[in-house]
Amino acid sequence: MLLTAGLVIWGVYSFTRLPIDAVPDITNNQVQVISSAPDLAAPEVERLITFPIEQALATIPGKIELRSFSRFGLSLVTIVFDDDTDIYWARQQVTEKLGIATEQIPAGITRPELAPVTTGLGEIYQYTLDVAPEFRESYSLSDLRTIQDWIVRRQLIGTPGVADVSSFGGYLRQYEVSVRPEELVAMNVTLNDVFDALAANNQNTGGSYIEKGEEALLIRTEGLLRSPAEVSRVVVKPSASGATVPVLISDVATVTEGHAVRYGAMTRDTIGEAVGGVVLMLKGENSSCRNCRGVRERIASNPQKFASRHFC
């Protein structure tokens, strides 16, 4: 009787720990390598990126399938392992082999990266950012996307069981420098000079310290560009031909605040365009609402206002 009671208690406890999912995850054991090259067409992506990566990954033990997909600006290589292979061991092996592949890829084209440790059924939570009606005119789609990428996403990334948070909608803010060809010729400046000047003048540096009595004064220079006005004041070259004043970015180009080219949009209800994200669950985690509860609690403690919908 005591043994039977013990088995009953053990069974009840095991039942409470049993992962329950409406759609069981039957995705095979795989690692994906993603490479972005916006300037290359599909044949160049296949020849310069996909093929070297495939050759480097062909000798990994435990591999049962290797397939790839090359299109304009994107290379996707998928390595499928047997079910007994630990996923993190497999990712370590792929990372080591990518070092060999990177040496064969021409410099400056791309840097291959591993996809998050999740599957196609790992989307456990979807949300959108919402603004009170009286403040809706004060926040543009670019502002909401900036809040999503730099505040909301970074708060949700640390939630236990979350592999990544994908952002959707809005406009990805960026500073655009539109050069004027006639001014480049007049100032004897090339397009490479503009590129080099922007790269060299967009970083902070440190200069050790100076001792002053019992104190130490830290030396540092702030060079990160924070606005179009600061970008316009970057020096391209000391002076033009016959001139004594330096050539600035504003002398040869127009700096504006724009957005990256987007290939889609997110809409919600009848309001129109919205900004939001999808929370991706780690592979092998309990796909019941345990992870969803952690995300909901993190969102409830966030000062931003959300309109969210979850699906577990």
C-alpha positions as a LaTeX table, in Angstrom:
\begin{tabular}{lrrr}
\hline
Residue & $x$ (\AA) & $y$ (\AA) & $z$ (\AA) \\
\hline
Met1 & 0.00 & 0.00 & 0.00 \\
Leu2 & 2.88 & 2.37 & 0.83 \\
Leu3 & 4.52 & 1.54 & $-2.51$ \\
Thr4 & 1.24 & 2.17 & $-4.37$ \\
Ala5 & 0.79 & 5.51 & $-2.58$ \\
Gly6 & 4.33 & 6.48 & $-3.50$ \\
Leu7 & 3.71 & 5.62 & $-7.15$ \\
Val8 & 0.50 & 7.69 & $-7.14$ \\
Ile9 & 2.33 & 10.70 & $-5.66$ \\
Trp10 & 5.14 & 10.32 & $-8.16$ \\
Gly11 & 2.67 & 10.07 & $-11.04$ \\
Val12 & 0.79 & 13.21 & $-9.97$ \\
Tyr13 & 4.05 & 15.13 & $-9.67$ \\
Ser14 & 5.23 & 13.89 & $-13.08$ \\
Phe15 & 1.91 & 14.92 & $-14.61$ \\
Thr16 & 2.31 & 18.50 & $-13.34$ \\
Arg17 & 5.80 & 18.64 & $-14.94$ \\
Leu18 & 4.64 & 17.22 & $-18.28$ \\
Pro19 & 5.12 & 19.66 & $-21.20$ \\
Ile20 & 1.78 & 20.23 & $-22.91$ \\
Asp21 & 1.54 & 21.74 & $-26.37$ \\
Ala22 & $-1.31$ & 21.98 & $-28.86$ \\
Val23 & 1.18 & 21.58 & $-31.73$ \\
Pro24 & 4.16 & 19.39 & $-30.70$ \\
Asp25 & 7.48 & 20.55 & $-32.13$ \\
Ile26 & 8.71 & 17.83 & $-34.51$ \\
Thr27 & 11.41 & 19.97 & $-36.13$ \\
Asn28 & 14.60 & 18.02 & $-36.78$ \\
Asn29 & 17.94 & 18.87 & $-35.15$ \\
Gln30 & 19.35 & 21.66 & $-37.32$ \\
Val31 & 21.63 & 24.68 & $-37.35$ \\
Gln32 & 21.18 & 27.52 & $-39.83$ \\
Val33 & 23.89 & 29.88 & $-41.10$ \\
Ile34 & 22.62 & 33.23 & $-42.39$ \\
Ser35 & 24.74 & 35.60 & $-44.48$ \\
Ser36 & 23.54 & 38.99 & $-45.71$ \\
Ala37 & 25.14 & 40.64 & $-48.74$ \\
Pro38 & 22.82 & 43.39 & $-50.06$ \\
Asp39 & 25.10 & 44.26 & $-52.99$ \\
Leu40 & 25.34 & 40.81 & $-54.59$ \\
Ala41 & 23.02 & 39.05 & $-57.01$ \\
Ala42 & 22.00 & 35.42 & $-56.55$ \\
Pro43 & 24.80 & 33.89 & $-58.72$ \\
Glu44 & 27.48 & 35.86 & $-56.83$ \\
Val45 & 25.92 & 34.92 & $-53.46$ \\
Glu46 & 26.03 & 31.25 & $-54.45$ \\
Arg47 & 29.61 & 31.36 & $-55.75$ \\
Leu48 & 31.26 & 33.67 & $-53.21$ \\
Ile49 & 29.33 & 32.88 & $-50.00$ \\
Thr50 & 27.16 & 29.75 & $-50.09$ \\
Phe51 & 29.65 & 27.43 & $-51.78$ \\
Pro52 & 32.61 & 28.19 & $-49.42$ \\
Ile53 & 30.35 & 27.71 & $-46.39$ \\
Glu54 & 29.04 & 24.39 & $-47.70$ \\
Gln55 & 32.58 & 23.14 & $-48.34$ \\
Ala56 & 33.71 & 24.09 & $-44.84$ \\
Leu57 & 30.71 & 22.43 & $-43.15$ \\
Ala58 & 30.83 & 19.21 & $-45.16$ \\
Thr59 & 33.19 & 17.45 & $-42.72$ \\
Ile60 & 31.23 & 18.00 & $-39.48$ \\
Pro61 & 30.52 & 14.65 & $-37.72$ \\
Gly62 & 26.91 & 13.70 & $-37.11$ \\
Lys63 & 25.65 & 15.58 & $-40.17$ \\
Ile64 & 22.90 & 13.82 & $-42.09$ \\
Glu65 & 21.84 & 16.58 & $-44.50$ \\
Leu66 & 23.24 & 19.83 & $-45.88$ \\
Arg67 & 21.10 & 22.15 & $-47.97$ \\
Ser68 & 21.35 & 25.79 & $-49.01$ \\
Phe69 & 19.33 & 28.63 & $-50.46$ \\
Ser70 & 20.81 & 31.59 & $-52.35$ \\
Arg71 & 18.91 & 34.63 & $-53.48$ \\
Phe72 & 19.56 & 38.34 & $-54.03$ \\
Gly73 & 21.48 & 39.61 & $-51.01$ \\
Leu74 & 20.91 & 36.51 & $-48.85$ \\
Ser75 & 22.53 & 33.13 & $-48.27$ \\
Leu76 & 20.93 & 30.48 & $-46.03$ \\
Val77 & 22.72 & 27.21 & $-45.28$ \\
Thr78 & 20.95 & 24.55 & $-43.18$ \\
Ile79 & 22.83 & 21.66 & $-41.53$ \\
Val80 & 20.67 & 18.83 & $-40.20$ \\
Phe81 & 22.12 & 16.56 & $-37.48$ \\
Asp82 & 20.89 & 13.27 & $-36.08$ \\
Asp83 & 18.56 & 13.37 & $-33.09$ \\
Asp84 & 21.23 & 12.22 & $-30.63$ \\
Thr85 & 23.46 & 15.25 & $-31.30$ \\
Asp86 & 23.40 & 18.00 & $-28.70$ \\
Ile87 & 22.29 & 21.21 & $-30.40$ \\
Tyr88 & 24.85 & 23.36 & $-28.59$ \\
Trp89 & 27.68 & 20.99 & $-29.51$ \\
Ala90 & 26.50 & 21.16 & $-33.12$ \\
Arg91 & 26.49 & 24.97 & $-33.05$ \\
Gln92 & 30.01 & 24.96 & $-31.63$ \\
Gln93 & 31.22 & 22.73 & $-34.47$ \\
Val94 & 29.54 & 24.96 & $-37.05$ \\
Thr95 & 31.10 & 28.07 & $-35.49$ \\
Glu96 & 34.58 & 26.55 & $-35.69$ \\
Lys97 & 34.10 & 25.61 & $-39.34$ \\
Leu98 & 32.78 & 29.09 & $-40.18$ \\
Gly99 & 36.23 & 30.46 & $-39.31$ \\
Ile100 & 37.63 & 28.46 & $-42.24$ \\
Ala101 & 34.82 & 29.57 & $-44.55$ \\
Thr102 & 35.29 & 33.25 & $-43.64$ \\
Glu103 & 38.89 & 33.13 & $-44.90$ \\
Gln104 & 37.63 & 31.99 & $-48.32$ \\
Ile105 & 34.95 & 34.67 & $-48.59$ \\
Pro106 & 36.25 & 37.97 & $-50.07$ \\
Ala107 & 36.87 & 40.59 & $-47.40$ \\
Gly108 & 34.14 & 43.12 & $-46.75$ \\
Ile109 & 31.30 & 41.16 & $-48.37$ \\
Thr110 & 29.58 & 39.61 & $-45.37$ \\
Arg111 & 30.03 & 37.94 & $-41.99$ \\
Pro112 & 28.12 & 34.65 & $-41.61$ \\
Glu113 & 26.02 & 34.33 & $-38.44$ \\
Leu114 & 24.13 & 31.52 & $-36.76$ \\
Ala115 & 20.36 & 31.70 & $-36.54$ \\
Pro116 & 18.80 & 31.77 & $-33.03$ \\
Val117 & 18.39 & 28.49 & $-31.14$ \\
Thr118 & 14.73 & 28.13 & $-32.04$ \\
Thr119 & 12.46 & 26.35 & $-34.52$ \\
Gly120 & 9.63 & 27.19 & $-36.85$ \\
Leu121 & 7.15 & 26.51 & $-34.03$ \\
Gly122 & 9.01 & 28.66 & $-31.50$ \\
Glu123 & 6.84 & 31.76 & $-31.91$ \\
Ile124 & 5.16 & 31.90 & $-28.48$ \\
Tyr125 & 4.20 & 35.55 & $-28.09$ \\
Gln126 & 3.27 & 38.42 & $-30.41$ \\
Tyr127 & 2.80 & 42.03 & $-29.36$ \\
Thr128 & 2.40 & 45.51 & $-30.80$ \\
Leu129 & 3.35 & 48.90 & $-29.38$ \\
Asp130 & 0.43 & 51.20 & $-28.72$ \\
Val131 & 0.25 & 54.90 & $-27.88$ \\
Ala132 & $-2.51$ & 56.69 & $-26.04$ \\
Pro133 & $-4.87$ & 58.40 & $-28.52$ \\
Glu134 & $-3.98$ & 61.91 & $-27.30$ \\
Phe135 & $-0.25$ & 61.27 & $-27.95$ \\
Arg136 & $-0.51$ & 59.33 & $-31.21$ \\
Glu137 & 0.53 & 62.32 & $-33.33$ \\
Ser138 & 3.71 & 62.73 & $-31.26$ \\
Tyr139 & 5.17 & 59.32 & $-32.17$ \\
Ser140 & 5.96 & 58.40 & $-35.76$ \\
Leu141 & 6.53 & 54.89 & $-37.03$ \\
Ser142 & 10.27 & 55.58 & $-36.90$ \\
Asp143 & 10.02 & 56.58 & $-33.22$ \\
Leu144 & 8.07 & 53.44 & $-32.35$ \\
Arg145 & 10.54 & 51.21 & $-34.21$ \\
Thr146 & 13.41 & 52.89 & $-32.34$ \\
Ile147 & 11.64 & 52.21 & $-29.01$ \\
Gln148 & 11.05 & 48.61 & $-30.05$ \\
Asp149 & 14.68 & 47.95 & $-31.05$ \\
Trp150 & 16.48 & 49.85 & $-28.29$ \\
Ile151 & 14.15 & 49.52 & $-25.27$ \\
Val152 & 11.47 & 46.85 & $-25.55$ \\
Arg153 & 13.48 & 44.17 & $-27.35$ \\
Arg154 & 16.42 & 44.53 & $-24.97$ \\
Gln155 & 14.12 & 44.12 & $-21.98$ \\
Leu156 & 12.56 & 40.92 & $-23.33$ \\
Ile157 & 15.81 & 39.29 & $-24.46$ \\
Gly158 & 16.80 & 38.42 & $-20.89$ \\
Thr159 & 13.59 & 36.50 & $-20.16$ \\
Pro160 & 14.26 & 32.82 & $-19.31$ \\
Gly161 & 13.44 & 30.53 & $-22.23$ \\
Val162 & 13.55 & 33.29 & $-24.86$ \\
Ala163 & 15.94 & 32.77 & $-27.79$ \\
Asp164 & 15.36 & 36.03 & $-29.66$ \\
Val165 & 12.84 & 38.78 & $-30.34$ \\
Ser166 & 12.14 & 39.67 & $-33.98$ \\
Ser167 & 11.03 & 43.23 & $-34.74$ \\
Phe168 & 8.39 & 44.01 & $-37.34$ \\
Gly169 & 6.83 & 47.12 & $-38.81$ \\
Gly170 & 7.77 & 50.77 & $-38.80$ \\
Tyr171 & 10.81 & 52.39 & $-40.35$ \\
Leu172 & 14.39 & 51.54 & $-39.40$ \\
Arg173 & 15.89 & 54.98 & $-38.77$ \\
Gln174 & 19.20 & 55.90 & $-40.38$ \\
Tyr175 & 21.16 & 58.97 & $-41.45$ \\
Glu176 & 21.47 & 59.35 & $-45.21$ \\
Val177 & 24.33 & 61.22 & $-46.89$ \\
Ser178 & 23.40 & 62.23 & $-50.45$ \\
Val179 & 26.52 & 63.44 & $-52.23$ \\
Arg180 & 26.40 & 66.14 & $-54.90$ \\
Pro181 & 28.66 & 65.07 & $-57.81$ \\
Glu182 & 29.31 & 68.61 & $-59.02$ \\
Glu183 & 30.52 & 69.63 & $-55.56$ \\
Leu184 & 32.80 & 66.60 & $-55.37$ \\
Val185 & 34.49 & 67.63 & $-58.60$ \\
Ala186 & 34.75 & 71.30 & $-57.55$ \\
Met187 & 36.30 & 70.37 & $-54.17$ \\
Asn188 & 38.57 & 67.68 & $-55.69$ \\
Val189 & 37.03 & 65.07 & $-53.38$ \\
Thr190 & 36.24 & 61.47 & $-54.24$ \\
Leu191 & 33.44 & 59.27 & $-52.98$ \\
Asn192 & 35.98 & 57.12 & $-51.12$ \\
Asp193 & 37.15 & 60.23 & $-49.25$ \\
Val194 & 33.60 & 60.71 & $-47.97$ \\
Phe195 & 33.33 & 57.06 & $-46.89$ \\
Asp196 & 36.71 & 57.16 & $-45.11$ \\
Ala197 & 35.90 & 60.44 & $-43.35$ \\
Leu198 & 32.59 & 59.15 & $-42.00$ \\
Ala199 & 34.15 & 55.88 & $-40.81$ \\
Ala200 & 37.10 & 57.60 & $-39.12$ \\
Asn201 & 35.00 & 60.25 & $-37.35$ \\
Asn202 & 32.32 & 58.01 & $-35.84$ \\
Gln203 & 33.95 & 56.45 & $-32.79$ \\
Asn204 & 34.91 & 57.22 & $-29.20$ \\
Thr205 & 38.49 & 56.75 & $-28.04$ \\
Gly206 & 40.29 & 56.74 & $-24.71$ \\
Gly207 & 43.60 & 58.37 & $-23.81$ \\
Ser208 & 44.58 & 56.83 & $-20.46$ \\
Tyr209 & 44.63 & 59.27 & $-17.49$ \\
Ile210 & 46.55 & 62.16 & $-15.91$ \\
Glu211 & 47.46 & 62.10 & $-12.22$ \\
Lys212 & 46.66 & 65.31 & $-10.36$ \\
Gly213 & 47.47 & 65.07 & $-6.69$ \\
Glu214 & 45.34 & 62.33 & $-5.18$ \\
Glu215 & 43.01 & 62.28 & $-8.18$ \\
Ala216 & 43.24 & 60.84 & $-11.67$ \\
Leu217 & 41.68 & 62.64 & $-14.64$ \\
Leu218 & 40.44 & 60.28 & $-17.32$ \\
Ile219 & 41.04 & 61.37 & $-20.90$ \\
Arg220 & 38.57 & 60.43 & $-23.61$ \\
Thr221 & 37.25 & 61.84 & $-26.84$ \\
Glu222 & 33.62 & 61.55 & $-27.92$ \\
Gly223 & 33.23 & 61.08 & $-31.65$ \\
Leu224 & 30.00 & 59.14 & $-32.06$ \\
Leu225 & 27.69 & 60.94 & $-34.48$ \\
Arg226 & 24.26 & 61.52 & $-32.93$ \\
Ser227 & 22.42 & 63.78 & $-35.38$ \\
Pro228 & 22.46 & 64.89 & $-39.02$ \\
Ala229 & 24.00 & 68.20 & $-37.91$ \\
Glu230 & 27.02 & 66.40 & $-36.43$ \\
Val231 & 27.38 & 64.31 & $-39.60$ \\
Ser232 & 27.38 & 67.51 & $-41.68$ \\
Arg233 & 30.31 & 68.91 & $-39.66$ \\
Val234 & 32.64 & 65.96 & $-40.33$ \\
Val235 & 35.86 & 67.05 & $-42.04$ \\
Val236 & 36.49 & 65.29 & $-45.34$ \\
Lys237 & 39.92 & 66.80 & $-46.06$ \\
Pro238 & 41.96 & 69.69 & $-44.57$ \\
Ser239 & 41.33 & 72.05 & $-47.48$ \\
Ala240 & 40.40 & 72.20 & $-51.14$ \\
Ser241 & 42.67 & 73.41 & $-53.90$ \\
Gly242 & 43.60 & 77.04 & $-53.24$ \\
Ala243 & 41.45 & 77.27 & $-50.11$ \\
Thr244 & 42.38 & 77.63 & $-46.44$ \\
Val245 & 39.22 & 76.22 & $-44.85$ \\
Pro246 & 38.53 & 72.49 & $-44.45$ \\
Val247 & 36.08 & 70.65 & $-46.66$ \\
Leu248 & 33.10 & 69.41 & $-44.63$ \\
Ile249 & 30.45 & 66.83 & $-45.47$ \\
Ser250 & 27.93 & 69.67 & $-45.78$ \\
Asp251 & 30.07 & 71.17 & $-48.59$ \\
Val252 & 29.75 & 68.10 & $-50.81$ \\
Ala253 & 26.60 & 66.32 & $-49.62$ \\
Thr254 & 23.18 & 66.74 & $-48.05$ \\
Val255 & 22.57 & 64.90 & $-44.76$ \\
Thr256 & 19.00 & 63.95 & $-43.87$ \\
Glu257 & 17.26 & 61.54 & $-41.54$ \\
Gly258 & 15.71 & 58.71 & $-43.51$ \\
His259 & 14.98 & 55.02 & $-43.18$ \\
Ala260 & 16.21 & 51.76 & $-44.61$ \\
Val261 & 14.39 & 50.18 & $-47.53$ \\
Arg262 & 11.65 & 47.95 & $-46.19$ \\
Tyr263 & 9.99 & 45.02 & $-47.91$ \\
Gly264 & 6.75 & 44.79 & $-45.93$ \\
Ala265 & 4.64 & 46.28 & $-43.16$ \\
Met266 & 2.74 & 45.26 & $-40.04$ \\
Thr267 & $-0.91$ & 46.23 & $-39.60$ \\
Arg268 & $-3.22$ & 45.80 & $-36.61$ \\
Asp269 & $-7.01$ & 45.76 & $-36.53$ \\
Thr270 & $-8.42$ & 48.81 & $-38.34$ \\
Ile271 & $-5.85$ & 51.29 & $-37.02$ \\
Gly272 & $-3.41$ & 50.76 & $-39.88$ \\
Glu273 & 0.33 & 50.32 & $-39.63$ \\
Ala274 & 1.82 & 49.25 & $-36.32$ \\
Val275 & 5.17 & 48.31 & $-34.78$ \\
Gly276 & 5.69 & 45.18 & $-32.75$ \\
Gly277 & 7.62 & 41.97 & $-32.38$ \\
Val278 & 7.48 & 38.20 & $-32.06$ \\
Val279 & 9.12 & 36.40 & $-29.13$ \\
Leu280 & 10.94 & 33.20 & $-30.13$ \\
Met281 & 11.29 & 30.34 & $-27.63$ \\
Leu282 & 14.50 & 28.37 & $-27.12$ \\
Lys283 & 14.56 & 24.94 & $-28.73$ \\
Gly284 & 13.65 & 22.22 & $-26.22$ \\
Glu285 & 12.02 & 24.56 & $-23.70$ \\
Asn286 & 8.63 & 23.84 & $-22.16$ \\
Ser287 & 6.21 & 25.21 & $-24.72$ \\
Ser288 & 3.34 & 25.43 & $-22.25$ \\
Cys289 & 2.53 & 28.89 & $-20.96$ \\
Arg290 & 5.48 & 28.94 & $-18.53$ \\
Asn291 & 7.57 & 30.95 & $-20.97$ \\
Cys292 & 4.55 & 33.04 & $-21.97$ \\
Arg293 & 3.99 & 33.96 & $-18.34$ \\
Gly294 & 7.59 & 35.14 & $-18.04$ \\
Val295 & 7.20 & 37.36 & $-21.09$ \\
Arg296 & 3.87 & 38.75 & $-19.85$ \\
Glu297 & 5.36 & 39.56 & $-16.46$ \\
Arg298 & 8.29 & 41.34 & $-18.11$ \\
Ile299 & 5.92 & 43.34 & $-20.30$ \\
Ala300 & 3.73 & 44.24 & $-17.31$ \\
Ser301 & 6.78 & 45.66 & $-15.52$ \\
Asn302 & 7.85 & 47.68 & $-18.59$ \\
Pro303 & 6.95 & 51.39 & $-18.49$ \\
Gln304 & 5.98 & 51.34 & $-22.16$ \\
Lys305 & 2.37 & 50.57 & $-23.04$ \\
Phe306 & 1.72 & 47.45 & $-25.09$ \\
Ala307 & $-1.17$ & 45.95 & $-26.92$ \\
Ser308 & $-0.31$ & 42.26 & $-26.98$ \\
Arg309 & $-1.68$ & 38.97 & $-28.17$ \\
His310 & $-0.06$ & 35.69 & $-27.21$ \\
Phe311 & $-0.54$ & 32.22 & $-28.52$ \\
Cys312 & 0.67 & 29.16 & $-26.58$ \\
\hline
\end{tabular}
